[in-house]
Amino acid sequence: MTRGKLRVTESRRMADLYGYCDPATGKIVLRAGMSQFDRLGTLVHEGMHCALPTTTEEEVDRISRILTALLWQQGYRRRTKKS
């Protein structure tokens, strides 16, 4: 990952995936149109892949589910931009 900076974008062309990351560039792409909970979970999951690229998928999945539930329970939600 490049100096801890992550860039998050959305794509409507992701029928098979919720998201993906490129650890070399810190780029995360999320499927557009997900629920807030799914978006948060996918963002945490892909962020972990960028931050810890050698971690197994099973560990990333396990830890991201715990962190997502905690963040959701604490009221973390995406703020949308006002028009």
C-alpha beads as a LAMMPS data file, in Angstrom:
LAMMPS data file: protein, C-alpha beads

83 atoms
82 bonds

1 atom types
1 bond types

-500.0 500.0 xlo xhi
-500.0 500.0 ylo yhi
-500.0 500.0 zlo zhi

Masses

1 110.0

Atoms # bond

1 1 1 0.000 0.000 0.000
2 1 1 1.311 3.430 -0.862
3 1 1 1.998 5.419 2.336
4 1 1 -1.270 4.493 4.018
5 1 1 -3.462 6.369 1.560
6 1 1 -6.489 4.502 0.294
7 1 1 -8.724 5.639 -2.550
8 1 1 -12.290 4.353 -2.675
9 1 1 -14.426 4.430 -5.789
10 1 1 -17.663 2.738 -6.841
11 1 1 -18.550 0.818 -9.957
12 1 1 -21.868 -0.373 -11.372
13 1 1 -20.035 -3.027 -13.444
14 1 1 -19.436 -5.458 -10.601
15 1 1 -22.146 -8.116 -10.769
16 1 1 -19.975 -10.899 -9.316
17 1 1 -18.108 -9.001 -6.577
18 1 1 -18.937 -6.735 -3.669
19 1 1 -15.527 -5.095 -4.025
20 1 1 -11.848 -5.529 -4.622
21 1 1 -8.601 -3.830 -3.749
22 1 1 -5.203 -3.301 -5.257
23 1 1 -2.745 -3.349 -2.339
24 1 1 0.041 -1.916 -4.504
25 1 1 -1.875 1.308 -5.198
26 1 1 -4.280 1.416 -2.249
27 1 1 -7.252 1.537 -4.607
28 1 1 -10.525 0.002 -3.395
29 1 1 -13.493 -0.407 -5.727
30 1 1 -16.924 -1.118 -4.258
31 1 1 -20.074 -2.235 -6.037
32 1 1 -22.427 0.733 -6.359
33 1 1 -25.905 0.453 -4.869
34 1 1 -25.207 -1.770 -1.853
35 1 1 -26.999 -1.291 1.453
36 1 1 -25.135 0.806 4.004
37 1 1 -24.343 -2.287 6.082
38 1 1 -22.995 -4.249 3.094
39 1 1 -20.979 -1.228 1.954
40 1 1 -19.428 -0.813 5.400
41 1 1 -18.600 -4.512 5.608
42 1 1 -17.074 -4.561 2.151
43 1 1 -15.073 -1.413 2.832
44 1 1 -13.638 -2.894 6.043
45 1 1 -12.923 -6.200 4.277
46 1 1 -11.146 -4.636 1.295
47 1 1 -9.341 -2.141 3.522
48 1 1 -7.906 -5.067 5.455
49 1 1 -6.696 -6.646 2.216
50 1 1 -4.883 -3.407 1.372
51 1 1 -3.408 -2.976 4.836
52 1 1 -2.525 -6.642 5.393
53 1 1 -2.042 -8.172 1.938
54 1 1 -0.472 -11.403 3.184
55 1 1 -3.380 -12.231 5.517
56 1 1 -5.513 -15.178 4.424
57 1 1 -9.000 -14.639 3.042
58 1 1 -10.428 -16.581 5.976
59 1 1 -8.764 -14.286 8.524
60 1 1 -9.742 -11.128 6.635
61 1 1 -13.323 -12.353 6.449
62 1 1 -13.464 -13.313 10.131
63 1 1 -11.937 -10.086 11.433
64 1 1 -13.819 -7.805 9.041
65 1 1 -17.151 -9.307 10.189
66 1 1 -16.269 -8.563 13.822
67 1 1 -15.145 -4.998 13.040
68 1 1 -18.149 -4.315 10.819
69 1 1 -20.572 -5.461 13.520
70 1 1 -18.791 -3.296 16.097
71 1 1 -18.775 -0.206 13.890
72 1 1 -22.429 -0.703 12.948
73 1 1 -23.416 -1.189 16.589
74 1 1 -21.634 2.066 17.451
75 1 1 -23.632 3.951 14.805
76 1 1 -21.062 4.337 12.048
77 1 1 -22.857 5.127 8.795
78 1 1 -21.876 6.683 5.491
79 1 1 -22.652 10.369 5.270
80 1 1 -23.962 11.257 1.862
81 1 1 -23.147 14.510 0.141
82 1 1 -25.974 17.007 0.024
83 1 1 -26.945 18.296 -3.396

Bonds

1 1 1 2
2 1 2 3
3 1 3 4
4 1 4 5
5 1 5 6
6 1 6 7
7 1 7 8
8 1 8 9
9 1 9 10
10 1 10 11
11 1 11 12
12 1 12 13
13 1 13 14
14 1 14 15
15 1 15 16
16 1 16 17
17 1 17 18
18 1 18 19
19 1 19 20
20 1 20 21
21 1 21 22
22 1 22 23
23 1 23 24
24 1 24 25
25 1 25 26
26 1 26 27
27 1 27 28
28 1 28 29
29 1 29 30
30 1 30 31
31 1 31 32
32 1 32 33
33 1 33 34
34 1 34 35
35 1 35 36
36 1 36 37
37 1 37 38
38 1 38 39
39 1 39 40
40 1 40 41
41 1 41 42
42 1 42 43
43 1 43 44
44 1 44 45
45 1 45 46
46 1 46 47
47 1 47 48
48 1 48 49
49 1 49 50
50 1 50 51
51 1 51 52
52 1 52 53
53 1 53 54
54 1 54 55
55 1 55 56
56 1 56 57
57 1 57 58
58 1 58 59
59 1 59 60
60 1 60 61
61 1 61 62
62 1 62 63
63 1 63 64
64 1 64 65
65 1 65 66
66 1 66 67
67 1 67 68
68 1 68 69
69 1 69 70
70 1 70 71
71 1 71 72
72 1 72 73
73 1 73 74
74 1 74 75
75 1 75 76
76 1 76 77
77 1 77 78
78 1 78 79
79 1 79 80
80 1 80 81
81 1 81 82
82 1 82 83
